[in-house]
Amino acid sequence: MTVTTTGTPVVLVDDVTAGYLPGVNILNGCTLTAHQGELIGIIGPNGAGKSTLLKAIFGMVNIRSGTVTLEGQDITNLKANKLVERGVGFVPQTNNVFPSLTIEENLQMGLYQNPKSYSERLEFVTGIFAELGKRLKQRAGSLSGGERQMVAMSRALMMNPKVLLLDEPSAGLSPVRQDEAFIRVSEINKAGVTTIMVEQNARRCLQICDRGYVLDQGRDAYEGTGRELLADPKVTELYLGTLGQ
């Protein structure tokens, strides 16, 4: 899809400091920009603050200084339900489906704020995840990890988000399922959804993203296009050797 890198960014994280406990910061002046249509990848070592950054955007971690804006509007520290209303979707790494509900009921939960558009949004998500459309009555608890990931992404997409935040979409999946997850993320982005993805499989992430950020100790250590970061000897030496192949 066409990426628009002029005008107001969809998401702007500006010099954010944040953490879970008083006096302990996980993010230390973190900055990120996502323009309309971009697929942004966030990589870095364990404990670098990658997932914390997504949770800070989504109102789950207290931001102590700095700001987060959505299309120019300040959304810093807004609660998750308000962010969903404004067009922010979030798919956590674990516990991301309702296992006792069917696939269809999970998708309906994603649209609880706007149930009238269910048919239209169902058509959109089953255009990307066609196999889910054939199994709507199946309970989510009976699905594999990769299939649950598809349900979780689909549920977040039901609200037609302006930006989708994905936390480790390939975590815990077999190599084949990991490849499928990255293909799905690319398809979601190509369908018009600005996407910010945290990934431990750094090399694969940089292969598909428009731009990437390398976080280290809660700060931006490197930034560039996915191709630039893959070709950067320092990034390769410091991060790609120890992160996912």
C-alpha positions as CSV (number, residue, x, y, z in Angstrom):
1,M,0.0,0.0,0.0
2,T,1.0,3.7,-0.3
3,V,2.8,5.1,2.7
4,T,2.1,8.8,3.5
5,T,5.2,10.3,5.2
6,T,4.1,13.9,5.0
7,G,1.6,15.7,7.2
8,T,0.6,14.7,10.8
9,P,1.8,11.2,11.8
10,V,-0.8,8.7,12.8
11,V,1.2,8.0,16.0
12,L,3.9,10.2,17.6
13,V,5.7,9.1,20.7
14,D,7.8,12.0,21.9
15,D,10.5,11.7,24.5
16,V,8.5,9.3,26.7
17,T,9.6,8.2,30.1
18,A,7.5,5.5,31.7
19,G,7.5,2.6,34.1
20,Y,5.5,0.2,36.2
21,L,6.9,1.0,39.7
22,P,7.4,4.4,41.3
23,G,10.9,5.7,40.6
24,V,11.8,2.8,38.2
25,N,11.7,3.8,34.6
26,I,11.7,1.2,31.8
27,L,11.4,3.8,29.0
28,N,14.0,6.6,29.2
29,G,13.2,9.3,26.6
30,C,11.8,7.0,23.9
31,T,10.6,8.5,20.6
32,L,8.8,6.9,17.7
33,T,6.8,8.0,14.6
34,A,4.4,6.0,12.5
35,H,2.9,7.6,9.4
36,Q,-0.2,6.6,7.5
37,G,0.2,3.2,6.0
38,E,3.5,2.4,7.6
39,L,4.6,-0.9,9.1
40,I,6.9,-0.1,12.0
41,G,9.1,-2.8,13.6
42,I,10.5,-2.5,17.1
43,I,13.4,-4.8,18.0
44,G,16.0,-5.0,20.7
45,P,17.3,-7.3,23.5
46,N,15.1,-8.7,26.2
47,G,14.3,-6.1,28.8
48,A,14.9,-3.2,26.4
49,G,11.4,-1.9,26.9
50,K,9.8,-3.0,23.6
51,S,6.5,-4.3,25.0
52,T,6.5,-1.6,27.6
53,L,6.4,1.0,24.8
54,L,3.3,-0.6,23.2
55,K,1.6,-0.7,26.6
56,A,2.5,2.9,27.3
57,I,0.9,3.9,24.0
58,F,-2.2,1.8,24.9
59,G,-2.5,3.4,28.4
60,M,-1.4,0.3,30.3
61,V,1.8,1.8,31.7
62,N,2.0,5.2,33.4
63,I,3.8,7.8,31.2
64,R,5.7,10.1,33.6
65,S,7.0,12.6,31.0
66,G,6.7,13.1,27.3
67,T,3.6,12.7,25.1
68,V,1.8,10.3,22.8
69,T,-0.4,11.7,20.0
70,L,-2.8,10.1,17.6
71,E,-3.3,12.1,14.4
72,G,-2.2,15.2,16.4
73,Q,-4.5,14.7,19.3
74,D,-2.9,14.0,22.7
75,I,-3.7,10.5,24.0
76,T,-1.1,10.3,26.7
77,N,-2.3,8.1,29.6
78,L,-5.8,7.7,28.2
79,K,-7.5,4.5,29.4
80,A,-7.6,1.5,27.0
81,N,-11.4,1.7,26.3
82,K,-11.0,5.4,25.3
83,L,-8.1,4.5,23.0
84,V,-10.1,1.8,21.3
85,E,-12.9,4.4,20.7
86,R,-10.3,6.7,19.1
87,G,-9.0,3.9,16.8
88,V,-6.1,2.2,18.6
89,G,-6.1,-1.6,18.4
90,F,-3.8,-3.7,20.6
91,V,-3.0,-7.4,20.4
92,P,-1.1,-8.7,23.5
93,Q,1.4,-11.5,23.3
94,T,-0.5,-13.9,25.6
95,N,-4.1,-14.3,26.9
96,N,-5.3,-12.6,23.8
97,V,-8.6,-14.6,23.2
98,F,-11.6,-15.6,25.2
99,P,-11.1,-19.4,25.2
100,S,-14.6,-20.3,26.3
101,L,-16.2,-18.3,23.5
102,T,-16.5,-19.2,19.8
103,I,-14.5,-17.4,17.1
104,E,-17.6,-15.5,16.2
105,E,-18.2,-14.4,19.8
106,N,-14.6,-13.3,20.1
107,L,-15.0,-11.2,16.9
108,Q,-18.3,-9.7,18.3
109,M,-16.4,-8.8,21.5
110,G,-14.1,-6.7,19.4
111,L,-17.0,-4.7,18.0
112,Y,-18.9,-4.2,21.3
113,Q,-18.7,-0.4,20.8
114,N,-20.2,-0.5,17.3
115,P,-22.1,-3.7,16.7
116,K,-24.0,-2.4,13.7
117,S,-21.0,-2.7,11.5
118,Y,-20.4,-6.3,12.3
119,S,-21.2,-7.7,8.8
120,E,-19.0,-5.2,7.0
121,R,-16.0,-5.7,9.4
122,L,-16.5,-9.5,9.3
123,E,-16.1,-9.4,5.6
124,F,-12.9,-7.4,5.9
125,V,-11.2,-9.7,8.5
126,T,-12.3,-12.9,6.7
127,G,-10.8,-11.4,3.6
128,I,-7.4,-11.6,5.4
129,F,-8.1,-14.7,7.6
130,A,-10.3,-16.7,5.2
131,E,-10.1,-19.9,7.3
132,L,-11.7,-18.2,10.3
133,G,-14.8,-17.5,8.3
134,K,-15.3,-21.2,7.9
135,R,-14.9,-22.0,11.6
136,L,-16.9,-19.2,13.3
137,K,-18.7,-21.6,15.6
138,Q,-15.6,-23.3,16.9
139,R,-14.5,-22.5,20.4
140,A,-11.3,-20.4,20.6
141,G,-9.9,-22.6,23.4
142,S,-9.6,-25.5,20.9
143,L,-7.4,-23.6,18.6
144,S,-3.6,-23.8,18.1
145,G,-1.4,-20.9,19.2
146,G,-1.1,-19.7,15.6
147,E,-4.9,-19.9,15.1
148,R,-5.5,-18.0,18.4
149,Q,-3.1,-15.3,17.1
150,M,-5.3,-14.9,14.0
151,V,-8.4,-14.6,16.2
152,A,-6.8,-12.0,18.3
153,M,-5.6,-9.9,15.3
154,S,-9.1,-10.2,13.7
155,R,-10.8,-9.1,16.9
156,A,-8.6,-6.0,17.1
157,L,-9.4,-5.3,13.4
158,M,-13.1,-5.4,13.9
159,M,-13.1,-1.8,15.2
160,N,-11.4,-0.6,12.0
161,P,-8.4,0.8,13.9
162,K,-6.3,3.7,12.7
163,V,-3.3,1.9,14.1
164,L,-2.7,-1.7,15.2
165,L,-0.2,-2.5,18.0
166,L,1.1,-6.0,17.9
167,D,3.2,-7.5,20.7
168,E,5.3,-10.4,19.6
169,P,2.9,-11.9,17.0
170,S,5.3,-14.8,16.3
171,A,6.1,-15.7,19.9
172,G,5.8,-19.4,20.8
173,L,4.9,-20.4,17.2
174,S,6.6,-23.1,15.1
175,P,8.8,-21.8,12.3
176,V,6.1,-22.5,9.7
177,R,3.5,-20.7,11.9
178,Q,5.9,-17.8,12.4
179,D,6.2,-17.3,8.7
180,E,2.4,-17.4,8.4
181,A,2.1,-14.7,11.2
182,F,4.5,-12.4,9.4
183,I,2.6,-12.9,6.1
184,R,-0.7,-12.0,7.9
185,V,0.9,-8.9,9.4
186,S,2.0,-7.8,6.0
187,E,-1.5,-8.4,4.6
188,I,-3.1,-6.4,7.4
189,N,-0.8,-3.5,6.6
190,K,-1.3,-3.7,2.9
191,A,-5.1,-3.6,3.5
192,G,-4.5,-0.1,4.9
193,V,-3.9,-0.5,8.6
194,T,-0.9,1.5,10.1
195,T,0.9,-1.2,12.1
196,I,3.4,-1.0,15.0
197,M,4.9,-4.4,15.8
198,V,7.2,-5.5,18.6
199,E,9.2,-8.6,17.6
200,Q,11.9,-10.9,19.0
201,N,12.5,-12.4,15.6
202,A,14.5,-9.3,14.6
203,R,15.7,-10.3,11.2
204,R,12.3,-11.4,9.9
205,C,10.7,-8.3,11.4
206,L,13.2,-6.0,9.6
207,Q,12.6,-7.8,6.3
208,I,8.9,-6.9,6.2
209,C,8.8,-3.5,8.0
210,D,9.0,-0.1,6.3
211,R,11.0,1.4,9.1
212,G,12.5,-0.1,12.3
213,Y,13.5,1.1,15.7
214,V,16.1,-0.7,17.9
215,L,15.4,-0.2,21.6
216,D,18.1,-0.7,24.2
217,Q,17.7,0.2,27.8
218,G,14.5,2.1,27.1
219,R,16.0,4.4,24.4
220,D,16.2,4.5,20.6
221,A,19.6,3.1,19.8
222,Y,19.1,2.9,16.1
223,E,16.4,4.0,13.6
224,G,16.1,3.4,9.8
225,T,14.4,1.6,7.1
226,G,14.2,-2.2,7.6
227,R,16.7,-2.6,4.8
228,E,19.1,0.0,6.3
229,L,19.1,-1.7,9.7
230,L,19.6,-5.1,8.2
231,A,22.7,-3.8,6.4
232,D,24.1,-1.9,9.3
233,P,27.2,-3.7,10.6
234,K,26.7,-2.3,14.2
235,V,23.1,-3.5,14.3
236,T,24.1,-6.9,13.0
237,E,26.9,-7.2,15.5
238,L,25.1,-6.0,18.5
239,Y,21.5,-7.3,17.9
240,L,20.9,-9.5,15.0
241,G,23.5,-12.0,16.1
242,T,21.7,-12.7,19.4
243,L,18.1,-12.1,18.3
244,G,15.9,-14.3,16.1
245,Q,17.3,-15.6,12.9
